[in-house]
Amino acid sequence: MDIATLLGIFSGVALLLASIMQNSGLELFISAPSAMIVLGGTIAATLVAYPINELFGVMGLFLKVFITKKRDLYDLIDNMVMICSVARKGGVLAIESRLDEIDNGFLRRGLQYTVDGKDENTVVTLLKKEIRQIQQKHRDGWQIMSEMGKFAPAFGMVGTLIGLIQMLSALDDVKTVGPKMAVALITTFYGALLANLVFIPMTVKLKRRSAAESLEMDLVLEGITFIRKGVNPRFMKETLENILENAIGKKLKREKTPIQTPAPKPAPKPVPGTPRKEGVHARTRKNN
């Protein structure tokens, strides 16, 4: 569960409610017709803009905003380096028994293609095709969410215009002008709130999640290429870590404990009264 997303939404709503309750009653900001105009209009416009099958896919991505998946890319690199070492010693077929132990599905499929004997061009083509499909799916998701962030304020203004028309049509009753104007502005409030607290922040989060997953899959693709070529595991590790650090823009290398070299033991001090041992050179000079 992504605590940051839930905390952001709940804290934003709580702060708004607290500020409203300090100056007026909450009932002034509750309007079912305004909510229907904003929510209904946003959903209707989205249905017009996108096919229904893409919208069902967005629902799954919407749930992913609240679910976080911990990605330790350095552990992923270490696992691929270990697999590379096994392949160098026992050949590519030696990694077949380890496929079930691999949690990363993309890595497992790439290695399975390799074990099955597919040539390098075929493996790279299949994996790149899968990367493009996933990137397109993610792009469709955050683009739809971004458009909903534009539709919501627009329908807020539509609701406000409806309220103003109703208000101007009843100017004879001066006492109702103020309340009707307030109701008209509530629709704009709902649209701005949905766009800036829900749709736009979720678009940003989906973009970041998509970029992180694309980076992970690119690392796996490079790792599988190295494993097939049988490169030196140390070279593979350094290369993949450099790719990772260049992609994230800063170094996040884990601290390695330096090898502790034991200090030489000091020579024992001679005990007083004990004759001093002569070295080989001293005995040689004495004999001469």
N, C-alpha and C positions, 0 to 999 in steps of 0.2 A: 504494500500500500504506500502510495506517495503522500507522505505527511505534509509536504510543502504545499501541494495543490489544495488539499482539504483545509489546511490552516489558513491559506491565503483567502479562500472563498468565505470561510466562516468568520475570520477576523474582519474582512471587509464588510460583510453584512452586519456583524455585531457593532462595528464602529458607526455605521450609518444609522442603525436603529437607536444606538445610544444618543447620537446627536439629534435625531428626530424627537426622541422622548423627552429631551431636556427642554425643548422649546414649544412643543405642541403634542397633541395626541397622535397615536399611530394611525387612527382611523382616517385621518386626512390624506394619507398616502396609500390607502387601499382602494383600488378601483378595478372591479372585475372587467368592465368593458375596455378599459385601457390595456389590461393584461391580454385580453383576447385579441385586440388589434395588433399589439406588438408581437406576441408569440405566434398567433395565427398567420399574420401577414408575413413574418420571417419564414415560417415553415412553408407557406404557400409559394413565396418567391423562390425558395430553394428548390422546391419541386418543379417549378417552371424552368429553372436554370440547369438542373442536372437530372440525369436518368435515375429511376427508382433504385436500380441495382447498386449504383454508386453510393446512394444515401444509406442503404443497409450496411455497406462496408464502412461507412463513416461512424455508424453506431458502435462498431467494434473498436475503432480508433478512439472514439470518445471515451470508452471505458478504459483504454490503455493510459489515458492521461492520469487516472487515479491509481494505476498499478505501475510500480517501478520495478525494473529488473536490474539488479546489480551486475555491472559489467567490469570485471577486472581484466583489462586487456593485457597487462603484464603476465598474469597467470595464463592467459590464452597463449601468449608467445612462448612461455616456458613449456606448456604442454606440446606445442608444435615442435619445439626444439627437441624435446624428449622423443617424440615420434620420429623425427629426422635421424636421431642417433640410432634408434632401433632399425630403421630402414637401411642405414648405411652398413650396419653390422650383418643383418640377416636378409637384406633385400626387401623390396616393396611388399612382397607377400607376407613378410614377418609381422606387418602391422594389422593383418586381417583379424587376428585374435583379440586385438585391442579396440576394435571399432565400437563394440557395445559399451565400452567404458567412457566414450567421448560424449559429453553433454551437448556440445555445440552441434546442432543439426546440420548447419551449412558445412562445417568442417568434416563431419562424418560422411555426408554425401560426396564431397569432393574426394575424400580418401577411398570411398567405395568405388567411385569411377576409376580411380587409379589402380586399385586392386583388381578390378574387372578387366584390366588390360586396355582401356581406352587410351588413345594417343593424346599427347599434350594439347594439341590444338582443339580436339573435341572436348576435353575436360575444361579448358579455359573458356571455350565458347558457351558450354552449358552453364558454367558458374556465372559468367558475365550476364547471360540472359536472365538468370534468376535474380541477380543484383538489380538489373534494370526493372524487372517486374515489381520487385519490392519497393524500389525507389518511386516508381510511378504510382503504386498504391498509396504510399505515404504522401506523395505530392497531391494526389486527388483529395486525400483526407484534409490536409491543412489548408488547401485552397478553398474547399467547401466551407470549412470553419471560418476562414478569413472573409468569405463573401457574406456569411451570416452575421459577422461583425459589422458589415456595411449595411445589411438590410434592416437590422434592428433599430438603429437610430433613424433611418429613413421612415420606417413605419411609425416610430414615435412622433415624428413631425406630421405624418398623415393623421394620426389620432388627434394631435393638437389642432390641426386645421379643421377637423370635424367638430371638435369642441368649440372652436371659435365661431364656426358657422352657426352652430346651435345657440351660442351665446348672443350673437348679433341679431339673430332672428327673434330674440325675446328681450330687446332693449327697453320695451315698455315697462317691464318689471325691473326696476333698478336694483332691488334687493337681491335678485338672483344673478346679477352680473359677476360679482366677486366669486361666489362658489363655483359657477360654471367655468370661469377662467382658471380657477385652481384645478378643476378636474381636467381641463384641456391640457394643462402643463404637466400633469402626472404622466401622461402617455410619453412625452419626451423624456421624462425622468426614467421611466421603465426602459426605454430603448437605449439610452446612454448607459444605464447600469448594466444591462445584459451585454452590451458590446464591450465595455471597458473592464468588466469584472469576470466575464465568462469567455466570450468568443475570442477576443483578441489575445488575452493571455494564453488560452489553450492553443491558439495557432502558433504562438512562439514556442510553447513547450513541445508541440508535435514536430516542429521544424528541428528542434534540438535533438529530440529522440531519433528522428530520421537520420540526421547527420551522424549521430553516434553509432547507429546500426550500420550505416554505409561504411564508416571507418572500420568497424569490426570485420565486415565481410571483405573489404579490400585487403586487410591484414591476412585473413584466412586464404584468400586467393594467392597472395604472394608467398605465404608459407607453404601451400601445396605445391607451388612451382619449385620452391627450393627443395622440398622433400623428394620430388620426382627427379631432380637433377643430382641429388646426393651431395649437396654442398656441405662444407664444414659447419657443424652445429654452432660453433662460436661466431662464425661469420654471419650465419642466419640470424642469431639472436641480436647481434649488434645492428644489423641492417633493419630488422623489423622494429627495434626500439627507436632507431633514428627516424623511421617513417612515422611512428606514433608520435614522437616528440615534435616533429615538424608539423604534424597535422593539428595537434592541440595547442601549439604556439608557446608552450613552456615545458620545462623539464619536470617530470614527475617520477624520476627514477627512485626506486626503493633503495634505502640506505643498505649498503652491504657491510657486514662486520669484517674489518680487516683481519688478516691472519696474524695471530699473535705469535711472535718468535720468542721463545724462552730466552731470558738473559743468561749469559754464561755465569757459572758459579764461581765466586771468588776463591782464590787459593787459600788453603788452611794456614793459619798463622803458626809459626814454629813455637813449640813449647820451650820455655826457658830451661837451660841445662841439657837440652837434647843436642847431640852432635849434628852439625849441618851436613846433609848429604851432598856429595860432590857430583857434579855433572860429568858427562862423558868427556868433554873437552878438558876439564880440569884434571881428571885421572890420566888422560893421555899426556898432558904436559908434564905431570909428576913422573910418569914412567920414563919419559925421555930424559 
